[in-house]
């Protein structure tokens, strides 16, 4: 599975970078419409989301490097 870096704006709760609200693919801003699932692993936090472009994305936050990455899961929901 290949992930690409991206810029993410988040709701920051008691943990930094807690929940993604929107992200940018180049110049395109995609608003997170629905959070479908989230889970933790030792080095990453994962979020499966639907964007306002009706596509599914898997976003992950690398806790050690503080970087966001993504993988588009499908072209349309």
C-alpha positions in Angstrom: 0.0 0.0 0.0 1.4 3.3 -1.0 0.7 6.5 0.8 1.2 10.1 -0.3 1.9 13.1 1.8 -0.7 15.8 2.2 -1.7 18.8 4.3 -4.6 18.3 6.7 -6.6 20.7 8.9 -7.9 19.1 12.0 -10.0 19.5 15.0 -7.5 19.4 17.8 -8.9 18.1 21.0 -6.9 16.9 24.0 -4.5 15.2 21.6 -2.9 17.2 18.8 -4.2 16.5 15.3 -7.1 14.6 16.7 -9.7 14.5 13.9 -9.2 15.5 10.2 -11.8 18.1 9.0 -10.4 18.9 5.5 -7.3 18.1 3.5 -5.6 19.4 0.4 -4.6 17.4 -2.7 -2.6 20.0 -4.6 -4.8 23.1 -4.9 -8.0 21.1 -4.3 -9.6 21.4 -0.8 -11.6 18.3 0.2 -13.9 18.6 3.2 -14.3 15.4 5.2 -18.0 14.7 4.9 -18.1 11.5 7.0 -15.7 9.7 9.2 -16.4 6.0 8.6 -13.9 4.4 10.9 -10.8 5.2 12.9 -8.2 3.0 14.6 -4.8 3.2 16.3 -1.6 1.3 15.7 1.6 1.7 17.5 3.0 4.4 15.1 -0.1 5.6 13.2 -3.6 6.8 13.7 -5.9 5.9 10.8 -9.1 7.5 9.5 -11.3 6.1 6.8 -13.4 9.1 5.5 -15.7 10.2 2.7 -14.8 13.5 1.1 -17.2 16.1 -0.3 -16.1 14.8 -3.7 -17.9 11.5 -3.0 -14.7 9.5 -2.8 -13.3 7.3 0.0 -9.9 8.1 1.5 -7.7 6.4 4.0 -5.8 9.1 6.0 -3.1 8.3 8.4 -1.1 10.4 10.9 2.4 9.3 11.7 2.9 10.1 15.4 6.7 10.0 15.3 7.2 12.3 12.3 3.9 14.3 12.7 3.1 13.8 9.0 -0.2 13.1 7.4 -0.5 10.7 4.4 -3.4 9.4 2.4 -4.5 6.7 0.0 -7.6 7.1 -2.2 -9.6 3.9 -1.8 -12.1 4.4 -4.6 -13.2 6.9 -7.3 -16.8 7.2 -6.2 -18.9 6.0 -3.3 
